């Protein structure tokens, strides 16, 4: 529930609605500007700094780590030898 004391409602003269389109636009603009002034949480410089920091983190994460996925030519033979009874030397196998 909103407290009316916490919200400054801008209306026309004596609390009545605006009497013209221009006055309505001026009052609406004042409400928007008042809200914008109350709700700003970071300065433009802070926002730019935060954006640059996030971009730097993204850039670091996007560089893939080099991983060797090559398979030795005789990998199948090595697996077969490891599964055998090893009654002979690997080179003779």
MDAnalysis code that builds the backbone (N, CA, C; Angstrom):
import MDAnalysis as mda
import numpy as np

u = mda.Universe.empty(279, n_residues=93, atom_resindex=np.repeat(np.arange(93), 3), trajectory=True)
u.add_TopologyAttr("name", ["N", "CA", "C"] * 93)
u.add_TopologyAttr("resid", np.arange(1, 94))
u.add_TopologyAttr("resname", ["UNK", "UNK", "UNK", "UNK", "UNK", "UNK", "UNK", "UNK", "UNK", "UNK", "UNK", "UNK", "UNK", "UNK", "UNK", "UNK", "UNK", "UNK", "UNK", "UNK", "UNK", "UNK", "UNK", "UNK", "UNK", "UNK", "UNK", "UNK", "UNK", "UNK", "UNK", "UNK", "UNK", "UNK", "UNK", "UNK", "UNK", "UNK", "UNK", "UNK", "UNK", "UNK", "UNK", "UNK", "UNK", "UNK", "UNK", "UNK", "UNK", "UNK", "UNK", "UNK", "UNK", "UNK", "UNK", "UNK", "UNK", "UNK", "UNK", "UNK", "UNK", "UNK", "UNK", "UNK", "UNK", "UNK", "UNK", "UNK", "UNK", "UNK", "UNK", "UNK", "UNK", "UNK", "UNK", "UNK", "UNK", "UNK", "UNK", "UNK", "UNK", "UNK", "UNK", "UNK", "UNK", "UNK", "UNK", "UNK", "UNK", "UNK", "UNK", "UNK", "UNK"])
u.atoms.positions = np.array([
    [0.839, -1.173, 0.000],
    [0.000, 0.000, 0.000],
    [0.882, 1.233, 0.000],
    [0.582, 2.187, -0.884],
    [1.376, 3.399, -0.997],
    [0.947, 4.419, 0.038],
    [1.901, 5.063, 0.598],
    [1.621, 6.154, 1.517],
    [1.546, 7.439, 0.701],
    [0.467, 8.155, 0.817],
    [0.301, 9.379, 0.037],
    [1.317, 10.445, 0.446],
    [1.834, 10.380, 1.678],
    [2.829, 11.360, 2.094],
    [4.170, 11.117, 1.407],
    [4.428, 9.882, 0.979],
    [5.689, 9.550, 0.326],
    [5.669, 9.882, -1.156],
    [4.482, 10.063, -1.725],
    [4.352, 10.320, -3.149],
    [3.822, 11.731, -3.342],
    [4.595, 12.562, -4.024],
    [4.162, 13.930, -4.294],
    [3.398, 13.930, -5.610],
    [2.075, 14.011, -5.532],
    [1.249, 13.986, -6.722],
    [1.135, 15.403, -7.255],
    [1.464, 15.571, -8.521],
    [1.404, 16.887, -9.142],
    [0.093, 16.980, -9.914],
    [-0.689, 17.988, -9.597],
    [-1.953, 18.202, -10.298],
    [-2.034, 19.653, -10.748],
    [-3.127, 19.980, -11.383],
    [-3.351, 21.356, -11.813],
    [-3.666, 22.249, -10.626],
    [-4.037, 23.528, -10.908],
    [-4.358, 24.473, -9.828],
    [-5.452, 23.931, -8.919],
    [-5.259, 24.082, -7.603],
    [-6.209, 23.666, -6.569],
    [-6.533, 22.172, -6.650],
    [-5.574, 21.333, -7.112],
    [-5.765, 19.898, -7.158],
    [-6.647, 19.404, -8.275],
    [-6.998, 20.261, -9.187],
    [-7.867, 19.857, -10.293],
    [-7.027, 19.372, -11.467],
    [-7.675, 18.683, -12.367],
    [-6.995, 18.201, -13.562],
    [-6.505, 19.363, -14.402],
    [-5.542, 19.109, -15.246],
    [-4.997, 20.132, -16.137],
    [-6.114, 20.693, -17.017],
    [-6.006, 21.995, -17.296],
    [-7.062, 22.639, -18.081],
    [-6.751, 22.668, -19.568],
    [-5.535, 22.274, -19.948],
    [-5.188, 22.268, -21.370],
    [-4.230, 21.123, -21.658],
    [-4.081, 20.836, -22.924],
    [-3.154, 19.782, -23.338],
    [-1.721, 20.166, -22.941],
    [-1.378, 21.428, -23.078],
    [-0.025, 21.895, -22.748],
    [0.254, 21.753, -21.256],
    [-0.745, 22.138, -20.423],
    [-0.574, 22.028, -18.982],
    [-0.472, 20.548, -18.586],
    [-1.266, 19.698, -19.196],
    [-1.211, 18.269, -18.919],
    [0.163, 17.711, -19.266],
    [0.707, 18.110, -20.410],
    [2.043, 17.650, -20.807],
    [3.107, 18.144, -19.828],
    [2.993, 19.403, -19.387],
    [3.958, 19.965, -18.446],
    [3.898, 19.230, -17.110],
    [2.695, 18.941, -16.611],
    [2.556, 18.211, -15.354],
    [3.063, 16.775, -15.486],
    [2.767, 16.144, -16.602],
    [3.252, 14.779, -16.844],
    [4.775, 14.749, -16.895],
    [5.357, 15.703, -17.593],
    [6.814, 15.792, -17.668],
    [7.414, 15.996, -16.284],
    [6.785, 16.832, -15.465],
    [7.285, 17.072, -14.111],
    [7.253, 15.791, -13.277],
    [6.189, 15.019, -13.410],
    [6.090, 13.751, -12.676],
    [7.203, 12.800, -13.122],
    [7.420, 12.712, -14.421],
    [8.470, 11.821, -14.949],
    [9.842, 12.258, -14.472],
    [10.129, 13.547, -14.534],
    [11.435, 14.045, -14.108],
    [11.642, 13.859, -12.611],
    [10.587, 14.073, -11.815],
    [10.697, 13.854, -10.373],
    [10.992, 12.388, -10.074],
    [10.318, 11.493, -10.773],
    [10.546, 10.063, -10.573],
    [11.970, 9.680, -10.982],
    [12.408, 10.194, -12.103],
    [13.750, 9.886, -12.601],
    [14.802, 10.360, -11.604],
    [14.587, 11.532, -11.008],
    [15.548, 12.067, -10.040],
    [15.592, 11.204, -8.779],
    [14.447, 10.664, -8.357],
    [14.390, 9.833, -7.149],
    [14.922, 8.424, -7.381],
    [14.807, 7.908, -8.589],
    [15.121, 6.510, -8.810],
    [16.492, 6.255, -9.422],
    [17.285, 7.280, -9.666],
    [18.629, 7.080, -10.215],
    [19.491, 6.421, -9.145],
    [20.051, 5.257, -9.477],
    [20.858, 4.527, -8.498],
    [22.350, 4.609, -8.793],
    [22.723, 4.886, -10.027],
    [24.132, 5.033, -10.376],
    [24.284, 6.235, -11.305],
    [25.448, 6.819, -11.261],
    [25.719, 7.942, -12.158],
    [26.044, 7.406, -13.549],
    [26.066, 8.287, -14.512],
    [26.395, 7.882, -15.880],
    [27.787, 7.258, -15.919],
    [28.737, 7.868, -15.182],
    [30.110, 7.365, -15.150],
    [30.167, 5.970, -14.519],
    [29.377, 5.762, -13.437],
    [29.348, 4.450, -12.800],
    [28.762, 3.406, -13.753],
    [27.704, 3.778, -14.471],
    [27.080, 2.855, -15.410],
    [28.066, 2.462, -16.504],
    [28.785, 3.438, -17.055],
    [29.773, 3.152, -18.102],
    [30.864, 2.234, -17.556],
    [31.329, 2.516, -16.344],
    [32.364, 1.694, -15.733],
    [31.888, 0.260, -15.529],
    [30.651, 0.099, -15.039],
    [30.107, -1.233, -14.828],
    [29.951, -1.981, -16.147],
    [29.532, -1.271, -17.189],
    [29.371, -1.885, -18.506],
    [30.716, -2.344, -19.055],
    [31.743, -1.508, -18.893],
    [33.078, -1.877, -19.372],
    [33.627, -3.073, -18.606],
    [33.391, -3.122, -17.278],
    [33.859, -4.256, -16.481],
    [33.178, -5.550, -16.928],
    [31.871, -5.475, -17.175],
    [31.135, -6.658, -17.624],
    [31.635, -7.118, -18.988],
    [31.939, -6.173, -19.877],
    [32.451, -6.525, -21.201],
    [33.823, -7.190, -21.087],
    [34.655, -6.706, -20.161],
    [35.981, -7.291, -19.972],
    [35.867, -8.729, -19.463],
    [34.946, -8.969, -18.550],
    [34.742, -10.325, -18.026],
    [34.244, -11.238, -19.144],
    [33.303, -10.743, -19.952],
    [32.797, -11.533, -21.077],
    [33.912, -11.865, -22.060],
    [34.801, -10.887, -22.309],
    [35.901, -11.110, -23.251],
    [36.850, -12.183, -22.725],
    [37.125, -12.159, -21.416],
    [38.011, -13.166, -20.829],
    [37.390, -14.557, -20.909],
    [36.085, -14.634, -20.682],
    [35.415, -15.923, -20.692],
    [35.250, -16.475, -22.101],
    [35.248, -15.603, -23.099],
    [35.011, -16.060, -24.458],
    [36.267, -16.602, -25.142],
    [37.432, -16.426, -24.535],
    [38.670, -16.962, -25.100],
    [38.746, -18.438, -24.723],
    [38.621, -19.311, -25.707],
    [38.614, -20.739, -25.372],
    [39.993, -21.225, -24.942],
    [39.989, -22.108, -23.972],
    [41.230, -22.719, -23.519],
    [41.605, -23.785, -24.536],
    [42.871, -23.825, -24.920],
    [43.308, -24.782, -25.924],
    [43.386, -26.175, -25.297],
    [42.671, -27.105, -25.893],
    [42.628, -28.473, -25.389],
    [43.085, -29.409, -26.502],
    [44.011, -30.278, -26.160],
    [44.524, -31.249, -27.130],
    [43.570, -32.439, -27.171],
    [42.927, -32.654, -28.314],
    [41.997, -33.774, -28.448],
    [42.522, -34.826, -29.423],
    [43.805, -34.751, -29.709],
    [44.379, -35.717, -30.646],
    [44.420, -37.107, -30.005],
    [44.367, -38.118, -30.846],
    [44.398, -39.510, -30.399],
    [45.651, -40.150, -30.981],
    [46.463, -40.787, -30.135],
    [47.677, -41.432, -30.650],
    [47.323, -42.479, -31.713],
    [48.210, -42.601, -32.687],
    [47.992, -43.531, -33.800],
    [47.731, -44.955, -33.314],
    [48.458, -45.363, -32.286],
    [48.344, -46.746, -31.827],
    [47.476, -46.874, -30.566],
    [46.521, -45.978, -30.389],
    [45.667, -45.992, -29.200],
    [44.881, -47.292, -29.089],
    [44.354, -47.792, -30.197],
    [43.589, -49.046, -30.163],
    [44.478, -50.208, -29.750],
    [45.707, -50.221, -30.261],
    [46.640, -51.285, -29.903],
    [46.996, -51.200, -28.413],
    [47.177, -49.980, -27.905],
    [47.506, -49.828, -26.480],
    [46.356, -50.323, -25.608],
    [45.107, -50.003, -25.997],
    [43.955, -50.474, -25.229],
    [43.865, -52.002, -25.250],
    [44.119, -52.582, -26.419],
    [44.078, -54.039, -26.524],
    [45.167, -54.674, -25.674],
    [46.360, -54.089, -25.690],
    [47.467, -54.629, -24.882],
    [47.135, -54.546, -23.393],
    [46.556, -53.395, -22.960],
    [46.201, -53.222, -21.549],
    [45.140, -54.241, -21.125],
    [44.263, -54.617, -22.049],
    [43.217, -55.599, -21.725],
    [43.739, -57.033, -21.802],
    [44.917, -57.240, -22.393],
    [45.462, -58.599, -22.549],
    [46.101, -59.073, -21.246],
    [46.621, -60.280, -21.294],
    [47.295, -60.835, -20.117],
    [48.742, -60.363, -20.005],
    [49.183, -59.574, -20.978],
    [50.532, -58.988, -21.010],
    [51.614, -60.066, -20.914],
    [51.374, -61.138, -21.610],
    [52.344, -62.238, -21.600],
    [53.554, -61.923, -22.462],
    [53.467, -60.911, -23.283],
    [54.612, -60.481, -24.099],
    [54.779, -58.968, -23.973],
    [55.888, -58.495, -24.427],
    [56.173, -57.054, -24.371],
    [55.260, -56.319, -25.332],
    [55.006, -55.066, -25.017],
    [54.096, -54.261, -25.860],
    [54.615, -54.157, -27.287],
    [55.943, -53.951, -27.474],
    [56.504, -53.796, -28.815],
    [56.314, -55.065, -29.647],
    [56.337, -56.235, -29.023],
    [56.143, -57.491, -29.721],
    [54.653, -57.768, -29.944],
    [53.798, -57.171, -29.157],
    [52.360, -57.370, -29.245],
    [51.875, -56.830, -30.559],
])
